[in-house]
Amino acid sequence: MSKPLEGLRILDFTQFMSGPMCTLLLSDFGAEVIKIENPPLGDVTRYGTIVEDGASSHFATRNRGKKSIVMNMKDESHKKMFLELVKQADAVIENYKPGTLEKFGVGYDVLEQVNPRIVLTSISGYGQTGPYASHTAFDQTVQAESGIMSITGFPGQEPVKCGAPIADYCGGLMGCIGTLMAMMEAQRTGHGRRVDVSMMDSMIFCLENAMSSYLKDGKIPQQTGNGYASSAPIGAFQCKDGVPLMISVSTDSLWQSFCKALDQPEWAADPSLATMTQRAERREEVDAMVAEIFRQYTADELADKLQAVKMVYGKVNNFEAVANHPQVQHRQTMVQATYPNGVSFKVPGNPILMSGMERQTEYEAVPLGYNTIEVLREVAGEAEIHQVFDPVLNHVEETVKLRYTK
């Protein structure tokens, strides 16, 4: 079956996480993604904590389905071939420190002259301009700077980052969306755009109403743990078997259903608990009432009761429970990424299902520079390619072997 982005070519300068997640989605939907890695070591995720026979789970998670070529953009012969590839590409995506492509001599002004319809997407911590543009950024530091850490955690305790790298992921998602919009326009007009995505901007976008409220009333939001300021009970409550169950009784109608599920008609009839505001004002008392009932049932027993009245709830699952979750199994959320040497890793798969597109569960992950000769045959003669890249690929092979054996 066809995929919606088939026929599009992406030249991918990304590394670490935010950029690779952007290009991974494009690859999943049919775009040919050519990952350009700097010799002799390439993307640092090739040397993650789980490596088997030179194959990295870390790398496969973010770069399955992509091709890999090596290019040193400080080498004029390499840069010449790269610009030839640009002529047939739809987008170049990078997440270097701002100004890096310009130092290489392949900034947007140069790419645009080579191919007027090219889209250049840059994903960085703070954007391409401004006083923080030159600051090095990682997920956790952007979570801190953006304010999201200040409202994460429990009142009175130190701020904590999200356990998942959400700044990286949000930057990658926004980069993907921006690239798609610019490529759509380029197909219509013949002219591309420069797309500038900031991880910090992306995080602030996610703060939405909390930030809007502050900008209106000047009250700085505080940590609320697992609760929510405007209603109760909302949070994770321990069950009889030690498994926490997260609930969200966020409307008055849900409160009535919740009381019915727990067989507590007196709660439903209490006029002092009838509204969200009243329950929020008595949050500690309401939470204590709920906690006492929850301790009488296992998580599964409570889940059955809550589901019977269509309540909003979720078990606080660990990774083992998630990997074996019936919904995850049904939707084939985990997929296989297999290297040419046969080493295979199970990794999280594409989260977007689409009609007319069969669910892909098997992907290839490739060693550093695996597709170099194949890709460059389009833009240079065989003799020139081997003259320029055979020494580079030999050096890559030797260096990578040494790195993996350390």
LODRENLO-785474 format. One record per residue (C-alpha): residue number from 1; x, y, z; residue in one letter. Coordinates in Angstrom, 1 decimal. Layout:
<atoms>
> resi xx yy zz resn
> NUM X Y Z a $
...
</atoms>
This chain:
<atoms>
> resi xx yy zz resn
> 1 0.0 0.0 0.0 m $
> 2 1.2 3.5 -0.7 s $
> 3 2.2 6.0 2.0 k $
> 4 1.3 9.7 1.9 p $
> 5 4.8 11.1 1.7 l $
> 6 6.2 8.7 -0.9 e $
> 7 8.3 10.6 -3.5 g $
> 8 9.6 13.1 -1.0 l $
> 9 13.3 13.2 -0.1 r $
> 10 14.6 14.6 3.1 i $
> 11 18.3 15.3 3.8 l $
> 12 18.7 14.8 7.5 d $
> 13 21.5 16.4 9.4 f $
> 14 19.9 15.7 12.8 t $
> 15 21.4 13.9 15.8 q $
> 16 20.5 13.2 19.5 f $
> 17 16.7 13.3 19.8 m $
> 18 14.6 16.3 18.7 s $
> 19 15.7 16.3 15.1 g $
> 20 15.7 12.5 14.6 p $
> 21 12.2 12.2 16.0 m $
> 22 11.0 14.8 13.4 c $
> 23 12.6 12.9 10.5 t $
> 24 11.5 9.5 11.9 l $
> 25 7.8 10.5 11.5 l $
> 26 8.5 11.7 7.9 l $
> 27 10.2 8.4 7.2 s $
> 28 7.3 6.4 8.7 d $
> 29 4.9 8.0 6.2 f $
> 30 7.0 7.2 3.2 g $
> 31 9.5 10.0 2.8 a $
> 32 13.0 8.9 1.8 e $
> 33 15.1 10.1 4.7 v $
> 34 18.9 10.2 4.1 i $
> 35 20.7 10.7 7.4 k $
> 36 24.0 12.5 6.9 i $
> 37 26.4 11.6 9.6 e $
> 38 29.8 13.1 10.3 n $
> 39 32.7 10.6 10.0 p $
> 40 34.2 8.8 11.7 p $
> 41 31.7 8.2 14.5 l $
> 42 28.4 9.7 13.3 g $
> 43 25.4 10.1 15.6 d $
> 44 26.3 9.6 19.3 v $
> 45 23.3 7.5 19.9 t $
> 46 25.1 4.7 17.9 r $
> 47 27.0 4.2 21.2 y $
> 48 24.2 4.0 23.7 g $
> 49 24.0 1.7 26.7 t $
> 50 22.4 -1.2 24.9 i $
> 51 24.7 -2.3 22.1 v $
> 52 24.9 -5.8 20.6 e $
> 53 27.5 -6.7 17.9 d $
> 54 27.9 -3.1 17.0 g $
> 55 24.1 -2.4 16.8 a $
> 56 22.6 0.1 19.1 s $
> 57 19.0 0.0 20.5 s $
> 58 19.3 3.8 21.2 h $
> 59 20.0 4.5 17.5 f $
> 60 17.4 2.1 16.2 a $
> 61 14.6 3.7 18.3 t $
> 62 15.1 7.1 16.6 r $
> 63 16.5 6.2 13.2 n $
> 64 14.9 3.0 12.0 r $
> 65 13.8 3.2 8.4 g $
> 66 16.4 5.8 7.4 k $
> 67 19.3 5.6 5.1 k $
> 68 22.8 6.6 6.4 s $
> 69 25.6 8.3 4.5 i $
> 70 28.8 9.9 5.8 v $
> 71 29.8 13.4 4.8 m $
> 72 32.3 15.8 6.2 n $
> 73 30.9 19.3 5.3 m $
> 74 34.3 20.8 5.9 k $
> 75 35.6 18.8 2.9 d $
> 76 34.8 20.7 -0.4 e $
> 77 34.5 17.5 -2.4 s $
> 78 31.9 16.2 0.1 h $
> 79 30.1 19.6 0.1 k $
> 80 29.9 19.6 -3.7 k $
> 81 28.1 16.2 -3.7 m $
> 82 25.8 17.3 -0.9 f $
> 83 24.7 20.4 -3.0 l $
> 84 24.0 18.0 -5.9 e $
> 85 21.8 16.0 -3.6 l $
> 86 20.0 19.2 -2.6 v $
> 87 18.9 19.7 -6.2 k $
> 88 16.6 16.6 -5.9 q $
> 89 15.6 17.0 -2.3 a $
> 90 12.4 18.5 -0.8 d $
> 91 13.8 19.4 2.6 a $
> 92 17.0 19.7 4.7 v $
> 93 16.4 19.3 8.4 i $
> 94 19.1 20.0 11.1 e $
> 95 19.4 20.5 14.8 n $
> 96 22.9 21.9 15.1 y $
> 97 23.7 24.9 17.1 k $
> 98 22.4 28.0 15.2 p $
> 99 24.9 29.2 12.6 g $
> 100 26.5 25.8 11.9 t $
> 101 25.2 25.3 8.4 l $
> 102 26.3 28.9 7.6 e $
> 103 29.8 28.0 8.8 k $
> 104 29.8 25.0 6.5 f $
> 105 28.8 27.3 3.6 g $
> 106 25.4 25.7 3.1 v $
> 107 23.0 28.1 4.8 g $
> 108 19.5 28.7 3.5 y $
> 109 20.7 31.4 1.1 d $
> 110 23.0 28.9 -0.6 v $
> 111 20.4 26.0 -0.6 l $
> 112 17.7 28.3 -2.1 e $
> 113 20.0 29.2 -5.0 q $
> 114 20.7 25.5 -5.7 v $
> 115 17.0 24.5 -5.3 n $
> 116 14.4 27.3 -5.0 p $
> 117 11.7 24.9 -3.6 r $
> 118 13.9 23.5 -0.9 i $
> 119 12.7 23.7 2.7 v $
> 120 15.3 24.1 5.5 l $
> 121 14.0 23.3 8.9 t $
> 122 16.2 24.1 11.9 s $
> 123 15.3 22.7 15.4 i $
> 124 17.2 24.2 18.3 s $
> 125 16.9 24.9 22.0 g $
> 126 16.0 28.6 21.8 y $
> 127 15.7 29.4 18.1 g $
> 128 17.9 30.9 15.4 q $
> 129 17.8 34.5 16.8 t $
> 130 17.7 36.2 20.2 g $
> 131 20.1 36.5 23.2 p $
> 132 19.8 32.8 23.9 y $
> 133 20.2 31.5 20.4 a $
> 134 23.9 30.5 20.9 s $
> 135 23.2 28.7 24.2 h $
> 136 23.7 25.0 24.1 t $
> 137 20.5 23.2 25.1 a $
> 138 19.3 19.8 26.1 f $
> 139 15.9 18.5 27.0 d $
> 140 16.2 19.0 30.7 q $
> 141 17.6 22.5 30.5 t $
> 142 14.8 23.6 28.2 v $
> 143 12.3 22.1 30.6 q $
> 144 13.8 24.2 33.3 a $
> 145 14.0 27.5 31.3 e $
> 146 10.5 27.2 29.8 s $
> 147 8.8 27.1 33.2 g $
> 148 7.4 23.6 32.9 i $
> 149 9.5 22.3 35.7 m $
> 150 8.3 25.0 38.1 s $
> 151 4.8 23.5 38.0 i $
> 152 5.9 19.8 38.0 t $
> 153 6.1 17.9 41.3 g $
> 154 4.4 18.2 44.7 f $
> 155 3.9 21.4 46.6 p $
> 156 6.8 22.2 48.9 g $
> 157 9.2 19.9 47.1 q $
> 158 11.9 20.8 44.5 e $
> 159 10.8 21.1 40.9 p $
> 160 11.3 18.0 38.8 v $
> 161 11.5 17.4 35.1 k $
> 162 9.2 15.1 33.2 c $
> 163 10.4 11.5 33.1 g $
> 164 10.2 11.5 29.3 a $
> 165 12.2 14.0 27.2 p $
> 166 9.1 16.2 26.3 i $
> 167 11.1 19.3 25.2 a $
> 168 13.0 17.2 22.7 d $
> 169 9.8 15.5 21.5 y $
> 170 7.8 18.7 21.2 c $
> 171 10.5 20.3 19.3 g $
> 172 10.6 17.4 16.9 g $
> 173 6.9 17.3 16.5 l $
> 174 6.8 21.1 15.7 m $
> 175 9.7 20.6 13.3 g $
> 176 7.8 17.9 11.5 c $
> 177 4.6 20.0 11.3 i $
> 178 6.5 23.0 10.1 g $
> 179 8.4 21.0 7.4 t $
> 180 5.2 19.4 6.1 l $
> 181 3.4 22.8 5.8 m $
> 182 6.4 24.4 4.0 a $
> 183 6.7 21.4 1.6 m $
> 184 3.0 21.6 0.8 m $
> 185 3.4 25.3 -0.1 e $
> 186 6.6 24.6 -2.1 a $
> 187 4.7 22.0 -4.2 q $
> 188 2.1 24.7 -5.0 r $
> 189 4.3 27.7 -5.5 t $
> 190 7.8 26.3 -6.4 g $
> 191 9.3 28.2 -3.4 h $
> 192 10.5 26.8 -0.1 g $
> 193 10.9 28.4 3.3 r $
> 194 13.2 28.5 6.2 r $
> 195 11.5 26.9 9.2 v $
> 196 12.8 27.9 12.6 d $
> 197 11.6 25.8 15.6 v $
> 198 12.6 26.5 19.2 s $
> 199 12.2 23.8 21.8 m $
> 200 11.5 26.5 24.4 m $
> 201 8.8 28.0 22.2 d $
> 202 7.3 24.5 21.9 s $
> 203 7.3 24.0 25.6 m $
> 204 5.6 27.4 26.3 i $
> 205 3.0 26.5 23.7 f $
> 206 2.3 23.4 25.8 c $
> 207 1.8 25.5 28.9 l $
> 208 -1.2 27.1 27.2 e $
> 209 -3.9 28.1 29.8 n $
> 210 -1.5 28.1 32.8 a $
> 211 0.6 30.7 31.0 m $
> 212 -2.4 32.6 29.7 s $
> 213 -3.8 32.9 33.2 s $
> 214 -0.6 34.2 34.6 y $
> 215 -0.3 36.8 31.8 l $
> 216 -3.8 38.0 32.7 k $
> 217 -3.8 38.0 36.5 d $
> 218 0.0 37.9 37.4 g $
> 219 -0.4 35.0 39.7 k $
> 220 2.5 32.6 39.3 i $
> 221 1.2 29.0 39.1 p $
> 222 2.6 26.5 41.6 q $
> 223 3.2 22.8 41.8 q $
> 224 0.0 20.7 42.3 t $
> 225 1.4 17.2 42.2 g $
> 226 -1.1 14.9 40.6 n $
> 227 -4.0 17.1 41.4 g $
> 228 -5.7 20.0 39.6 y $
> 229 -6.5 23.3 41.2 a $
> 230 -10.1 23.7 40.0 s $
> 231 -11.6 20.4 41.1 s $
> 232 -11.3 17.2 43.2 a $
> 233 -10.8 14.3 43.4 p $
> 234 -8.1 14.3 40.8 i $
> 235 -4.9 12.3 41.4 g $
> 236 -3.3 8.9 42.0 a $
> 237 -4.8 6.8 44.9 f $
> 238 -3.2 3.6 46.2 q $
> 239 -5.3 0.5 45.9 c $
> 240 -5.4 -2.6 48.1 k $
> 241 -2.8 -4.4 45.9 d $
> 242 -0.4 -1.5 46.0 g $
> 243 -1.1 -0.3 42.5 v $
> 244 -2.0 3.4 42.2 p $
> 245 -5.0 4.3 40.1 l $
> 246 -5.2 7.8 38.5 m $
> 247 -8.6 9.3 38.5 i $
> 248 -10.0 12.6 37.1 s $
> 249 -13.3 13.6 38.5 v $
> 250 -13.3 17.0 36.8 s $
> 251 -17.0 17.7 36.3 t $
> 252 -20.1 17.6 38.4 d $
> 253 -21.7 14.9 36.3 s $
> 254 -18.5 12.8 36.7 l $
> 255 -18.8 13.3 40.5 w $
> 256 -22.2 11.8 40.5 q $
> 257 -21.1 8.8 38.4 s $
> 258 -18.0 8.4 40.7 f $
> 259 -20.2 8.3 43.8 c $
> 260 -22.4 5.7 42.1 k $
> 261 -19.4 3.5 41.1 a $
> 262 -18.1 3.5 44.7 l $
> 263 -21.6 2.9 46.2 d $
> 264 -21.4 6.2 48.1 q $
> 265 -24.9 7.8 47.8 p $
> 266 -24.3 10.1 50.7 e $
> 267 -21.4 11.8 48.9 w $
> 268 -23.7 12.4 45.9 a $
> 269 -26.4 13.8 48.1 a $
> 270 -24.1 16.1 50.1 d $
> 271 -24.9 19.7 49.0 p $
> 272 -21.5 20.9 50.2 s $
> 273 -19.8 18.6 47.6 l $
> 274 -22.1 19.3 44.7 a $
> 275 -19.9 21.6 42.7 t $
> 276 -16.3 21.6 41.4 m $
> 277 -15.5 24.7 43.4 t $
> 278 -16.8 23.2 46.6 q $
> 279 -14.9 20.0 46.2 r $
> 280 -11.7 21.9 45.3 a $
> 281 -12.1 24.0 48.5 e $
> 282 -12.3 20.7 50.5 r $
> 283 -9.7 18.9 48.5 r $
> 284 -7.8 17.3 51.4 e $
> 285 -11.0 16.0 53.0 e $
> 286 -12.3 14.7 49.7 v $
> 287 -9.0 13.0 48.8 d $
> 288 -8.9 11.3 52.3 a $
> 289 -12.5 10.0 51.7 m $
> 290 -11.5 8.6 48.3 v $
> 291 -8.2 7.1 49.6 a $
> 292 -10.0 5.2 52.3 e $
> 293 -12.4 3.6 49.8 i $
> 294 -9.7 2.8 47.3 f $
> 295 -7.7 0.9 49.9 r $
> 296 -10.5 -1.6 50.1 q $
> 297 -10.2 -2.8 46.5 y $
> 298 -7.5 -4.0 44.1 t $
> 299 -6.8 -1.9 41.1 a $
> 300 -8.5 -4.3 38.8 d $
> 301 -11.7 -4.4 41.0 e $
> 302 -11.8 -0.6 41.0 l $
> 303 -11.2 -0.4 37.3 a $
> 304 -14.2 -2.6 36.7 d $
> 305 -16.4 -0.5 38.9 k $
> 306 -15.2 2.8 37.3 l $
> 307 -15.5 1.5 33.7 q $
> 308 -19.1 0.3 34.4 a $
> 309 -20.1 4.0 34.7 v $
> 310 -17.7 5.3 32.1 k $
> 311 -15.4 7.1 34.6 m $
> 312 -12.0 8.6 33.6 v $
> 313 -9.3 6.6 35.2 y $
> 314 -6.0 4.9 34.4 g $
> 315 -3.6 2.5 36.3 k $
> 316 -0.2 4.0 37.0 v $
> 317 1.6 1.3 35.0 n $
> 318 5.3 0.5 35.0 n $
> 319 7.1 -0.3 31.7 f $
> 320 6.4 -4.1 32.1 e $
> 321 2.7 -3.4 32.4 a $
> 322 2.8 -1.1 29.4 v $
> 323 4.7 -3.5 27.2 a $
> 324 2.1 -6.2 28.0 n $
> 325 -0.9 -3.8 27.9 h $
> 326 -3.8 -5.3 25.9 p $
> 327 -4.3 -2.0 24.0 q $
> 328 -0.6 -1.8 23.1 v $
> 329 -0.7 -5.4 21.9 q $
> 330 -3.8 -4.8 19.9 h $
> 331 -2.5 -1.7 18.1 r $
> 332 1.0 -3.3 17.6 q $
> 333 2.5 -0.2 19.2 t $
> 334 5.9 -1.9 19.5 m $
> 335 7.8 -2.7 16.3 v $
> 336 11.0 -4.5 15.3 q $
> 337 14.1 -2.6 14.1 a $
> 338 16.6 -5.0 12.6 t $
> 339 20.2 -4.4 11.5 y $
> 340 21.7 -6.1 8.4 p $
> 341 23.8 -8.3 10.8 n $
> 342 20.5 -9.7 12.2 g $
> 343 20.5 -7.9 15.5 v $
> 344 17.0 -6.8 16.2 s $
> 345 15.4 -4.5 18.8 f $
> 346 11.8 -4.0 19.8 k $
> 347 11.1 -0.2 19.8 v $
> 348 8.1 2.1 20.1 p $
> 349 6.4 2.4 16.7 g $
> 350 4.6 5.1 14.7 n $
> 351 1.7 6.4 16.8 p $
> 352 -0.4 7.6 13.8 i $
> 353 -2.6 5.0 12.1 l $
> 354 -4.1 5.9 8.7 m $
> 355 -6.7 4.3 6.5 s $
> 356 -5.3 2.7 3.3 g $
> 357 -1.9 2.3 4.9 m $
> 358 -1.0 -1.0 6.4 e $
> 359 0.5 -1.0 9.9 r $
> 360 4.3 -1.5 9.5 q $
> 361 5.9 -3.6 12.2 t $
> 362 9.2 -4.4 10.7 e $
> 363 11.9 -1.8 9.9 y $
> 364 15.6 -1.8 9.0 e $
> 365 18.2 0.1 11.0 a $
> 366 21.6 0.5 9.3 v $
> 367 25.2 0.9 10.3 p $
> 368 27.1 4.2 9.9 l $
> 369 27.6 5.1 6.2 g $
> 370 25.7 2.0 5.0 y $
> 371 24.1 3.7 2.0 n $
> 372 26.8 6.2 1.1 t $
> 373 27.9 4.6 -2.2 i $
> 374 24.3 3.8 -3.2 e $
> 375 23.0 7.4 -2.6 v $
> 376 26.0 9.2 -4.1 l $
> 377 25.8 7.3 -7.4 r $
> 378 23.0 9.7 -8.3 e $
> 379 25.2 12.7 -8.2 v $
> 380 28.8 11.5 -9.1 a $
> 381 30.6 8.9 -11.1 g $
> 382 31.6 5.6 -9.6 e $
> 383 35.3 6.3 -9.9 a $
> 384 35.0 9.7 -8.2 e $
> 385 32.8 8.3 -5.4 i $
> 386 35.3 5.5 -4.6 h $
> 387 38.3 7.8 -4.8 q $
> 388 36.7 10.3 -2.3 v $
> 389 34.8 8.0 0.0 f $
> 390 36.6 4.6 0.1 d $
> 391 39.3 6.0 2.5 p $
> 392 36.5 7.7 4.6 v $
> 393 34.4 4.5 4.9 l $
> 394 37.5 2.4 5.8 n $
> 395 38.4 4.9 8.5 h $
> 396 34.8 4.8 9.7 v $
> 397 34.8 1.0 9.9 e $
> 398 38.1 0.9 11.9 e $
> 399 37.1 3.7 14.3 t $
> 400 33.7 2.3 15.0 v $
> 401 35.2 -1.1 15.7 k $
> 402 37.6 0.5 18.2 l $
> 403 34.8 2.4 19.8 r $
> 404 32.6 -0.7 20.3 y $
> 405 35.4 -2.7 21.7 t $
> 406 36.4 -0.2 24.4 k $
</atoms>
